[in-house]
C-alpha cells in the first residue's frame, strides 16, 4: 500500500456521444502503470469525478483495478453529497480499489468540526484506507486534521490550498498526535510548480496530471528534484511547466480539458469533456503540442 514516486491521476475517456470509453480507459491506465506510475488515482479530479454517475464510477474503478493488475495501489475519489460519497466508498471497495481519496462535500461551507464529521462518516463506510483532500470548501485547522489522522483507516492528507504556513502547522499537529506512519501530499494543480517549496517543509509526494500525457517529462522532473539536479528542474519549470500553467489558466476547466487534449495528441483518443467543462480550443491544442515538444526535447526524447 506504500505510495511513492509519481502519482498518476488518469483522465476518464468519453466517446464523441459522451458515453464512457472503457477500452480507451483500460489502455490509458495500463500505459501509465507500465510507464512507471507509483500509484493510480482513478475517478478523481482529473478523471471528472464530478461528472460521473455511480454506475460509471464503478466501471472506471473496476477497469482501473484490472488494468493495474496489482502492480501499484489504486485509489478512487469519494465526495459530494454525503449519501453519494458513502455510496462511492462502498462501490470502490466492491470494485477492488485499495483506498479512497476523500474529496470535499458538495458546495456548502462548514466549520472544521463539521468537516471532521463528514470525512469520518465517508471513511467509515468501508475498511479501505483513505486520504483526506484539503481543497476548496474543505479547509482544516491543525486540530481538525489531527482528529482525522486519529482514525485508523485515514493514512494521508493531500493539500490543494497552497497555504504552506497552515500546512506546516497541520503537519506539526498530526506528527505530535500520532506516531504511526502518515503521509502528506502536494495536490495543487500542476503540482510540479510548487514541488520544491513543499519539499522544504517535508512534503515529498505530489500528484502529476502531466504524467497522463508526457510521462517522460513527469518522471524526468521527479528524478531531477529528488536527485538534486537543480539545472534540469529549472529548465523544465521554465521551458515546459510555466508555459503549460499559463495556457491552463486561460480558461476555467483547462486543468482537465488540456490533459485530455494532451493524451489525444500522444495517440490515444481521450474524447470530450463533459459539461460544464469545455474542450480545449484548436489554437490552444496547437500551443499545447508545442509545449509538449519542448518538454520532450529538454529531457532528450
FISESE-218592 format. One record per residue (C-alpha): x, y, z; residue number from 1. Coordinates in nm, 4 decimals. Each point is the difference from the previous one (the first is absolute). Layout:
REM FISESE-218592
R / X / Y / Z / NUM
...
END
This chain:
REM FISESE-218592
R / 0.0000 / 0.0000 / 0.0000 / 1
R / 0.3016 / 0.2334 / 0.0087 / 2
R / -0.0307 / 0.2912 / -0.2422 / 3
R / 0.3196 / 0.1346 / -0.1502 / 4
R / 0.1366 / 0.1584 / -0.3141 / 5
R / -0.2311 / 0.1796 / -0.2423 / 6
R / -0.3712 / -0.0405 / 0.0732 / 7
R / -0.2169 / -0.0525 / -0.3097 / 8
R / -0.3448 / 0.1624 / -0.0222 / 9
R / -0.1457 / -0.1409 / -0.3234 / 10
R / -0.2620 / 0.1777 / -0.2058 / 11
R / -0.3347 / -0.1668 / -0.0646 / 12
R / -0.0336 / -0.0373 / -0.3789 / 13
R / -0.3402 / 0.0668 / -0.1534 / 14
R / -0.1149 / -0.0743 / -0.3528 / 15
R / -0.1301 / 0.2732 / -0.2311 / 16
R / -0.3547 / -0.0722 / 0.1205 / 17
R / 0.1121 / 0.0549 / 0.3595 / 18
R / -0.0107 / -0.3615 / 0.1172 / 19
R / 0.2812 / -0.1681 / 0.1905 / 20
R / 0.2717 / -0.1460 / -0.2238 / 21
R / 0.0996 / -0.3102 / 0.1979 / 22
R / 0.2631 / -0.1190 / -0.2478 / 23
R / 0.1817 / 0.3337 / -0.0095 / 24
R / -0.0029 / 0.0180 / 0.3804 / 25
R / 0.1509 / -0.3469 / 0.0288 / 26
R / 0.2805 / 0.0875 / -0.2420 / 27
R / 0.0611 / 0.3364 / 0.1709 / 28
R / 0.0385 / -0.1537 / 0.3458 / 29
R / 0.2082 / -0.2926 / -0.1230 / 30
R / 0.2387 / 0.2320 / -0.1826 / 31
R / 0.0350 / 0.2257 / 0.3017 / 32
R / 0.0826 / -0.2833 / 0.2367 / 33
R / 0.2435 / -0.1522 / -0.2499 / 34
R / 0.1677 / 0.3412 / -0.0362 / 35
R / 0.0838 / -0.0013 / 0.3720 / 36
R / -0.2846 / 0.1517 / 0.2013 / 37
R / 0.0304 / -0.0420 / 0.3761 / 38
R / -0.3763 / -0.0158 / 0.0512 / 39
R / -0.3242 / 0.0397 / -0.1948 / 40
R / -0.2708 / 0.2446 / 0.1121 / 41
R / -0.3045 / -0.0786 / -0.2145 / 42
R / -0.3218 / 0.2012 / -0.0231 / 43
R / 0.1465 / 0.2980 / 0.1836 / 44
R / 0.0224 / 0.3630 / -0.1119 / 45
R / 0.1910 / -0.0602 / -0.3232 / 46
R / -0.2307 / -0.2967 / -0.0606 / 47
R / -0.3112 / 0.2221 / 0.0148 / 48
R / -0.1404 / -0.1571 / 0.3166 / 49
R / -0.2547 / 0.2833 / 0.0096 / 50
R / -0.1481 / -0.1116 / -0.3335 / 51
R / -0.0360 / -0.3747 / 0.0653 / 52
R / -0.3101 / -0.1932 / 0.0945 / 53
R / 0.0444 / -0.2730 / 0.2596 / 54
R / -0.0182 / -0.2779 / -0.2591 / 55
R / 0.2665 / 0.1701 / -0.2118 / 56
R / 0.2087 / 0.0600 / 0.3092 / 57
R / -0.0029 / -0.3725 / 0.0750 / 58
R / 0.1060 / -0.0779 / -0.3570 / 59
R / 0.2885 / 0.2481 / 0.0186 / 60
R / 0.1266 / -0.1421 / 0.3283 / 61
R / -0.0387 / -0.3626 / -0.1059 / 62
R / 0.1762 / 0.0533 / -0.3337 / 63
R / 0.2821 / 0.1920 / 0.1713 / 64
R / 0.0482 / -0.2813 / 0.2512 / 65
R / 0.0055 / -0.2614 / -0.2761 / 66
R / 0.2421 / 0.1992 / -0.2167 / 67
R / 0.2322 / 0.0637 / 0.2942 / 68
R / 0.0039 / -0.3723 / 0.0839 / 69
R / 0.1351 / 0.0479 / 0.3500 / 70
R / 0.3214 / 0.1709 / -0.1088 / 71
R / -0.0690 / 0.3188 / 0.1973 / 72
R / -0.2805 / 0.1116 / 0.2344 / 73
R / -0.3254 / 0.1299 / -0.1498 / 74
R / -0.1889 / 0.2784 / 0.1796 / 75
R / -0.3264 / 0.1535 / -0.1171 / 76
R / -0.1900 / 0.3171 / 0.0831 / 77
R / -0.2928 / 0.0245 / 0.2406 / 78
R / -0.1730 / 0.3285 / 0.0724 / 79
R / -0.2949 / 0.2268 / -0.0600 / 80
R / -0.3284 / -0.0487 / 0.1818 / 81
R / 0.0485 / -0.2304 / 0.3000 / 82
R / -0.2232 / -0.2875 / -0.1237 / 83
R / 0.1711 / 0.0060 / -0.3406 / 84
R / 0.3461 / 0.0158 / 0.1580 / 85
R / -0.0795 / -0.3016 / 0.2184 / 86
R / -0.1389 / -0.1849 / -0.3030 / 87
R / 0.3221 / 0.0737 / -0.1908 / 88
R / 0.2075 / -0.1367 / 0.2873 / 89
R / -0.2025 / -0.3201 / 0.0135 / 90
R / 0.0097 / -0.0340 / -0.3795 / 91
R / 0.3770 / 0.0526 / -0.0122 / 92
R / 0.0528 / -0.2737 / 0.2550 / 93
R / -0.2231 / -0.2350 / -0.1972 / 94
R / 0.1911 / 0.0849 / -0.3205 / 95
R / 0.3334 / -0.0915 / 0.1567 / 96
R / 0.1566 / 0.3380 / 0.0798 / 97
R / 0.2736 / 0.0142 / 0.2626 / 98
R / -0.1030 / 0.3353 / 0.1405 / 99
R / -0.1954 / 0.3241 / -0.0300 / 100
R / 0.0827 / 0.3629 / -0.0622 / 101
R / -0.2628 / 0.1818 / 0.2060 / 102
R / -0.1114 / 0.3060 / -0.1967 / 103
R / -0.1771 / 0.3073 / 0.1427 / 104
R / -0.3741 / -0.0061 / 0.0755 / 105
R / -0.2400 / 0.1552 / -0.2463 / 106
R / 0.0043 / 0.3824 / -0.0140 / 107
R / -0.0669 / 0.0808 / 0.3673 / 108
R / 0.2511 / 0.1758 / 0.2203 / 109
R / 0.0233 / -0.1680 / 0.3384 / 110
R / 0.1957 / 0.0456 / 0.3240 / 111
R / 0.2980 / -0.2313 / 0.0511 / 112
R / -0.1910 / -0.2173 / 0.2469 / 113
R / -0.2706 / -0.0530 / -0.2623 / 114
R / 0.2638 / -0.0994 / -0.2547 / 115
R / 0.1442 / -0.2499 / 0.2464 / 116
R / -0.3440 / -0.1528 / 0.0403 / 117
R / -0.0529 / -0.0163 / -0.3770 / 118
R / 0.3351 / -0.1637 / -0.0749 / 119
R / -0.0368 / -0.2338 / 0.2968 / 120
R / -0.3301 / -0.1284 / -0.1377 / 121
R / 0.1346 / -0.0483 / -0.3512 / 122
R / 0.3192 / -0.1688 / 0.1179 / 123
R / -0.2057 / -0.2191 / 0.2313 / 124
R / -0.2158 / -0.1328 / -0.2840 / 125
R / 0.2689 / -0.2571 / -0.0835 / 126
R / 0.3198 / -0.1488 / 0.1290 / 127
R / 0.2015 / 0.1596 / -0.2794 / 128
R / 0.2929 / 0.2284 / 0.0748 / 129
R / -0.0889 / 0.3658 / -0.0556 / 130
R / 0.1844 / 0.3188 / -0.0879 / 131
R / -0.1698 / 0.3292 / 0.0894 / 132
R / 0.0135 / 0.2760 / -0.2616 / 133
R / 0.0183 / 0.3577 / 0.1282 / 134
R / -0.1273 / 0.2237 / -0.2778 / 135
R / -0.2709 / 0.2521 / -0.0823 / 136
R / -0.2646 / -0.0070 / 0.2720 / 137
R / 0.1834 / -0.2670 / 0.2013 / 138
R / 0.2506 / 0.2008 / 0.2032 / 139
R / 0.1263 / -0.1481 / 0.3259 / 140
R / 0.1477 / 0.1346 / 0.3191 / 141
R / 0.3000 / -0.1883 / 0.1394 / 142
R / -0.2257 / -0.1426 / 0.2718 / 143
R / -0.2564 / -0.1258 / -0.2520 / 144
R / 0.2708 / -0.1614 / -0.2134 / 145
R / 0.1417 / -0.1725 / 0.3078 / 146
R / -0.3467 / -0.1321 / 0.0867 / 147
R / -0.0298 / -0.1568 / -0.3458 / 148
R / 0.3521 / -0.1401 / 0.0211 / 149
R / -0.1106 / -0.1851 / 0.3138 / 150
R / -0.2439 / -0.2079 / -0.2071 / 151
R / 0.1630 / -0.3395 / -0.0611 / 152
R / -0.0668 / -0.0129 / -0.3736 / 153
R / 0.0963 / 0.3607 / -0.0792 / 154
R / 0.3584 / -0.0298 / -0.1222 / 155
R / 0.0704 / 0.3318 / -0.1677 / 156
R / -0.0814 / 0.3641 / -0.0615 / 157
R / 0.0104 / 0.1639 / -0.3440 / 158
R / 0.0283 / 0.3784 / -0.0130 / 159
R / -0.1567 / 0.1951 / -0.2850 / 160
R / -0.0036 / 0.3441 / 0.1635 / 161
R / 0.3642 / 0.1013 / -0.0225 / 162
R / 0.0015 / 0.1685 / 0.3400 / 163
R / 0.3382 / -0.1275 / 0.1173 / 164
R / -0.0242 / 0.1702 / 0.3393 / 165
R / -0.3262 / -0.1827 / 0.0733 / 166
R / 0.1315 / -0.3278 / -0.1394 / 167
R / 0.3141 / 0.0229 / 0.2144 / 168
R / -0.2170 / 0.0417 / 0.3092 / 169
R / -0.2183 / -0.2921 / -0.1091 / 170
R / 0.3076 / -0.2189 / -0.0470 / 171
R / 0.1304 / 0.0904 / 0.3455 / 172
R / -0.3389 / -0.0665 / 0.1621 / 173
R / -0.0368 / -0.3387 / -0.1700 / 174
R / 0.3564 / -0.1079 / 0.0790 / 175
R / -0.0522 / 0.0951 / 0.3644 / 176
R / -0.3316 / -0.1865 / 0.0206 / 177
R / 0.1057 / -0.3353 / -0.1478 / 178
R / 0.3157 / -0.2028 / -0.0451 / 179
R / -0.1363 / -0.2209 / -0.2784 / 180
R / 0.0955 / 0.0463 / -0.3623 / 181
R / -0.1951 / 0.2857 / -0.1572 / 182
R / 0.0681 / 0.1531 / -0.3422 / 183
R / -0.0445 / 0.3540 / -0.1269 / 184
R / -0.0480 / 0.0868 / -0.3690 / 185
R / 0.0283 / 0.3090 / -0.2174 / 186
R / -0.3301 / 0.0069 / -0.1886 / 187
R / 0.0114 / 0.3389 / -0.1698 / 188
R / -0.0823 / 0.0133 / -0.3725 / 189
R / 0.3211 / -0.0561 / -0.1993 / 190
R / 0.1659 / -0.0827 / 0.3296 / 191
R / 0.3481 / -0.0031 / -0.1508 / 192
R / 0.0021 / 0.3814 / 0.0162 / 193
R / -0.0037 / -0.0164 / 0.3807 / 194
R / 0.1794 / -0.3296 / 0.0653 / 195
R / 0.3181 / 0.1636 / 0.1219 / 196
R / -0.1886 / 0.2252 / 0.2430 / 197
R / -0.1944 / -0.2953 / 0.1416 / 198
R / 0.3161 / -0.2062 / 0.0334 / 199
R / 0.1336 / 0.2806 / 0.2161 / 200
R / -0.2544 / -0.0896 / 0.2698 / 201
R / 0.0436 / -0.3734 / -0.0436 / 202
R / -0.2769 / -0.0797 / -0.2499 / 203
R / 0.1530 / -0.2321 / -0.2602 / 204
R / -0.2984 / -0.1499 / -0.1860 / 205
R / -0.2016 / 0.1845 / -0.2622 / 206
R / -0.2613 / -0.0687 / -0.2643 / 207
R / 0.0946 / 0.0435 / -0.3648 / 208
R / -0.2589 / 0.0682 / -0.2692 / 209
R / 0.2893 / 0.0423 / -0.2433 / 210
R / 0.0779 / -0.3707 / 0.0435 / 211
R / -0.3238 / -0.0729 / -0.1896 / 212
R / 0.1398 / 0.1221 / -0.3307 / 213
R / 0.3770 / 0.0477 / 0.0278 / 214
R / 0.1143 / -0.2502 / 0.2647 / 215
R / 0.3552 / 0.0430 / -0.1291 / 216
R / -0.0037 / 0.3633 / 0.1128 / 217
R / -0.1722 / -0.0735 / 0.3309 / 218
R / 0.2453 / -0.2767 / 0.0886 / 219
R / 0.3028 / 0.2050 / -0.1053 / 220
R / -0.1139 / 0.2899 / 0.2165 / 221
R / -0.0605 / -0.2294 / 0.2970 / 222
R / 0.3454 / -0.1507 / -0.0403 / 223
R / 0.1540 / 0.3467 / -0.0266 / 224
R / -0.1561 / 0.1340 / 0.3205 / 225
R / 0.0691 / -0.3159 / 0.2003 / 226
R / 0.3592 / -0.0308 / -0.1237 / 227
R / 0.0801 / 0.3691 / 0.0423 / 228
R / 0.0403 / 0.0762 / -0.3698 / 229
R / -0.1042 / 0.3615 / 0.0409 / 230
R / 0.0995 / 0.0956 / -0.3543 / 231
R / -0.2308 / -0.2524 / -0.1682 / 232
R / -0.2826 / 0.0813 / 0.2413 / 233
R / 0.0364 / 0.3710 / -0.0789 / 234
R / 0.0082 / -0.0569 / -0.3757 / 235
R / -0.3146 / -0.2114 / 0.0166 / 236
R / -0.1779 / 0.2535 / 0.2179 / 237
R / 0.0926 / 0.2865 / -0.2318 / 238
R / -0.0349 / -0.1765 / -0.3338 / 239
R / -0.2923 / -0.2344 / 0.0602 / 240
R / -0.1929 / 0.0420 / 0.3248 / 241
R / -0.0249 / 0.3797 / 0.0067 / 242
R / -0.1424 / 0.0321 / -0.3549 / 243
R / -0.2314 / -0.2928 / 0.0736 / 244
R / -0.1363 / 0.1740 / 0.3097 / 245
R / -0.0396 / 0.3269 / -0.1899 / 246
R / -0.2003 / -0.1827 / -0.2673 / 247
R / -0.2026 / -0.1883 / 0.2627 / 248
R / -0.0969 / 0.3229 / 0.1726 / 249
R / -0.1531 / 0.1522 / -0.3147 / 250
R / -0.3289 / -0.1892 / 0.0383 / 251
R / -0.1656 / -0.1447 / 0.3127 / 252
R / -0.0063 / -0.3781 / -0.0242 / 253
R / 0.3109 / -0.0277 / -0.2142 / 254
R / 0.1642 / -0.1909 / 0.2863 / 255
R / -0.2028 / -0.2919 / -0.1386 / 256
R / -0.0679 / 0.0943 / -0.3629 / 257
R / 0.3673 / 0.0597 / -0.0847 / 258
R / 0.0995 / -0.3303 / 0.1586 / 259
R / -0.2503 / -0.1829 / -0.2172 / 260
R / 0.1277 / 0.1859 / -0.3041 / 261
R / 0.3538 / -0.1012 / 0.0897 / 262
R / -0.0956 / -0.3665 / 0.0309 / 263
R / -0.1611 / 0.0194 / -0.3449 / 264
R / 0.3077 / 0.1687 / -0.1471 / 265
R / 0.2081 / -0.2936 / 0.1216 / 266
R / -0.2109 / -0.2430 / -0.2020 / 267
R / -0.2839 / -0.1119 / 0.2292 / 268
R / -0.3346 / 0.1679 / -0.0612 / 269
R / -0.1148 / 0.1207 / 0.3426 / 270
R / -0.3140 / 0.1526 / -0.1479 / 271
R / -0.2001 / 0.2939 / 0.1263 / 272
R / -0.0499 / 0.1532 / 0.3417 / 273
R / -0.3462 / 0.0103 / 0.1513 / 274
R / -0.1877 / 0.3211 / 0.0798 / 275
R / 0.0514 / 0.2383 / 0.1643 / 276
R / 0.3588 / -0.0378 / -0.1269 / 277
R / 0.0906 / 0.0937 / -0.3564 / 278
R / 0.2413 / -0.1751 / -0.2330 / 279
R / 0.3232 / 0.1838 / -0.0735 / 280
R / -0.0177 / 0.2365 / -0.2968 / 281
R / 0.1983 / -0.1104 / -0.3087 / 282
R / 0.2499 / 0.2847 / 0.0321 / 283
R / 0.0619 / -0.0959 / 0.3622 / 284
R / 0.0484 / -0.3648 / -0.0955 / 285
R / 0.2648 / 0.1131 / -0.2469 / 286
R / 0.1743 / 0.2012 / 0.2714 / 287
R / -0.0155 / -0.3061 / 0.2238 / 288
R / 0.1633 / -0.2092 / -0.2712 / 289
R / 0.2863 / 0.2485 / -0.0207 / 290
R / 0.0431 / -0.0013 / 0.3784 / 291
R / 0.0032 / -0.3797 / 0.0022 / 292
R / 0.2621 / -0.0078 / -0.2756 / 293
R / 0.2171 / 0.2401 / 0.1982 / 294
R / -0.0303 / -0.2082 / 0.3164 / 295
R / 0.0915 / -0.3198 / -0.1810 / 296
R / 0.2935 / 0.1802 / -0.1627 / 297
R / 0.1310 / 0.1151 / 0.3378 / 298
R / -0.0016 / -0.3545 / 0.1385 / 299
R / 0.1518 / -0.1422 / -0.3178 / 300
R / -0.3003 / -0.1881 / -0.1385 / 301
END
